[in-house]
Amino acid sequence: MKHFRSNIFNPISPTEVDFLADHVLSFDAEKIHAITPFANFSGAWEDYREHIILPGLIDLHVHLSQYRIRGMYEPALLPWLKEHVFPEEMRSSDPDYARGLSQDFYRALLKRGTTFSVIYTAPFRQAADIAFEVARELGIRAKIGMTMMDMNSPEGILHSTDYALKHSIELFEKWDSPNLGYIFSPRFAPTCSETLMRETGKYAAEHKAFIQTHLSENIEETRWVKQLFGQETYTEVYADYGILGPRTILGHAIHLADTELDLLAQSGSNIAHCPDSNFYLKSGEYPLKRMEDKGIAFALGSDVGAGTTLNMLYHAKQMNFRQSELPVLPAQMLYSITLGSARILELQDRIGSLNANKDADFVLLKPPQGFEIGMHTLSQVCFLSEDFEVSKIFVQGQDRTVEG
């Protein structure tokens, strides 16, 4: 058993966070046992009073296969995919490249304090298996999916419908544990046939599986979808083919009519909001207030590689910055990278906040020299995350700190 004396920020809701100054976090090799005011604690303890402790951060939408093309710019989504993403993803057909990339990506996640991620890999079965294997070796927790695409894609990463479905189902059956699970990952409607989407939606519903895809990220993309499928809206395409549901995570969801918001709310679908990526590709502003008014659950994703960093606290800042008028307060910023994501993943009983009997996933951050620690520190860590050193990171009570 370990006992860390420190200062804890514990998310409760989008509007509420507990600040536990000078408390002792007691944990073993897997679980949190207690959080105790130091005045009531007896026994030995380790001194982290010059730190703050946050729950392990959660990235709800990230592309492992794009980690090395961060910062390679094009002015919009579709040319960016053509010029940079698709050629880079082809490289992951090489097992050695896929393994080295996975190792670099996961170490970078840990350095940034992320303990759980929802990941797209390149559209190759072997690359997905390698991503799982390396995650297991490094103690990473994630839902991982092989990107599925069976039309409108370059030669080399275009696969048959049978390939995409067969290997996704096999991966789902193979990787099914509390720490590493499979998520079906049709890239987006333009690269997925009616058959691929329908069969994916049917299988996921029958087996209570998660699905992730992209929705209405870019104006040109939405026009293309309407031309391809003859529907009035993009969201109707996913509704018709069984993609929507309470275990569906839709990336972006920017350009939506009110009828589409109604479909999302009625289906219980969830959104991965990616503000940095939206700004990078000039995709548009996320309709945060409209989402809240409809009761649609959302949390934050880095969307690396269009996102420029794996630092989820940075993306929390961008959540505020990318609203022209609506202020986003620190409590909501923290919730959207911790407990909010955990609830979408149906893991709120295990991760996302720090409570007795939950998994010991947490990160210790050291403020800059001269900063006094108090309730105000939550605002500072959200807006000045680059100035806060990640001193340690624990995943299920195991020290996963990456040096250097």
Secondary structure as GFF3:
##gff-version 3
##sequence-region A 1 404
A	DSSP	beta_strand	2	13	.	.	.	ID=ss1
A	DSSP	beta_strand	16	27	.	.	.	ID=ss2
A	DSSP	beta_strand	32	37	.	.	.	ID=ss3
A	DSSP	three_ten_helix	38	40	.	.	.	ID=ss4
A	DSSP	beta_strand	46	55	.	.	.	ID=ss5
A	DSSP	beta_strand	57	63	.	.	.	ID=ss6
A	DSSP	three_ten_helix	64	69	.	.	.	ID=ss7
A	DSSP	alpha_helix	77	80	.	.	.	ID=ss8
A	DSSP	pi_helix	81	85	.	.	.	ID=ss9
A	DSSP	alpha_helix	86	91	.	.	.	ID=ss10
A	DSSP	alpha_helix	95	111	.	.	.	ID=ss11
A	DSSP	beta_strand	114	121	.	.	.	ID=ss12
A	DSSP	alpha_helix	125	138	.	.	.	ID=ss13
A	DSSP	beta_strand	141	148	.	.	.	ID=ss14
A	DSSP	alpha_helix	161	174	.	.	.	ID=ss15
A	DSSP	beta_strand	180	186	.	.	.	ID=ss16
A	DSSP	three_ten_helix	189	191	.	.	.	ID=ss17
A	DSSP	alpha_helix	194	207	.	.	.	ID=ss18
A	DSSP	beta_strand	210	215	.	.	.	ID=ss19
A	DSSP	alpha_helix	219	229	.	.	.	ID=ss20
A	DSSP	alpha_helix	234	240	.	.	.	ID=ss21
A	DSSP	beta_strand	248	252	.	.	.	ID=ss22
A	DSSP	alpha_helix	258	267	.	.	.	ID=ss23
A	DSSP	beta_strand	270	273	.	.	.	ID=ss24
A	DSSP	alpha_helix	275	280	.	.	.	ID=ss25
A	DSSP	alpha_helix	288	294	.	.	.	ID=ss26
A	DSSP	beta_strand	298	300	.	.	.	ID=ss27
A	DSSP	alpha_helix	312	321	.	.	.	ID=ss28
A	DSSP	alpha_helix	330	335	.	.	.	ID=ss29
A	DSSP	alpha_helix	339	344	.	.	.	ID=ss30
A	DSSP	beta_strand	362	366	.	.	.	ID=ss31
A	DSSP	alpha_helix	377	383	.	.	.	ID=ss32
A	DSSP	three_ten_helix	385	387	.	.	.	ID=ss33
A	DSSP	beta_strand	389	395	.	.	.	ID=ss34
A	DSSP	beta_strand	398	399	.	.	.	ID=ss35
###
